[in-house]
C-alpha cells in the first residue's frame, strides 16, 4: 500500500480477472462486472490485451481465476452447510458481493481503508450499486486482529461463517497470519476458509524458483515484499492445532484437474 491508492497487486489481480473475461473460452470464472469495475483502466486493458496474452501472463491469470473460482465453489458448499456470513479478507476489487445470487448471505469486505475508498469510487463511477447485505470493514492485519476489525461491523461470532483470503498471506508476518487462522478456527463448526500461500523457495524446482524470484522482485519494487513462506506439512499441523477438522491442500495437478 502506498498513499491513498489501491495496492499494486490488487490492481493487477483485477486486471487479470477482467482479461480472463475477454481472452479465455471457456471461462473458469464468470464475472460480468470484472471489466466495469476497472473504470478508465478497462479501456487501457482493451488496447493492451496482447500484454495479457503472453505465456507468463496466462499462467498468472490461470492462478488468479482458479483460486477465485475455488473459493466461490467452496462458499456454495458452505452455504449448504448453513453458512450465513461470508468474509472476504483483502478484498481488493473482488466483485462477488455485487453479483451474489444469495440475497440472505451477509458479506463483509475487509481491506485497508484507502483501498476501500478507492473501490467505492470505482463502484460509483461504474454505476454498480452497493447491496444492503454488504459491510465494508477497514482493517490493517498488522495493526489489529481480525476479531477486533469485525467486532463493530455486525459480524456475529455465533453464526456459521466462510472466509476467503486470497493473495494476502505472503505479505504478512507469521504472527498475524496465525492469529487470523486461530480466530477463524474458533468459530462454530462447519465454518471454513480458503486461502493461498507461498511455499518455501527450497522446495521448488529451478524453473519454479526463477518464476518466484521474478514475481517477488516485481512486488517488492512496488513496496509489497513477500514475507511469509510456509511448509505444507507444517501448515496442516498449525491448522489442526487452530481448530480445523478438515484440511484440503490443492497443488497444481489437483487444480488443473478441476
Buried (B, 14 or more C-beta within 10 A) or exposed (E): BEEEEBBBBBBBBBBBBBBBBBBBEEEBBEBEBBBBBBBEBBEEBEEEEEEBBEEEBBEBBBBBBBBBBBBBEBBEEBBEEEBBBBBBBBBBBBBBBBEBEBEEBBBBBBBBBBBBBBBEEBBEEBEBEBEEBBBBBBBEBEEBBBBEBBEEBEBEBEBBBBBBBBBBBBBBEEEBBBBBBBBBBEBEEBBBBBBBBBBEEEEBEEEEEEBBEEBBEEBEEBEBEBBBBBBBEEBBEBBEEBBBEEEEEBEEEEBEEE
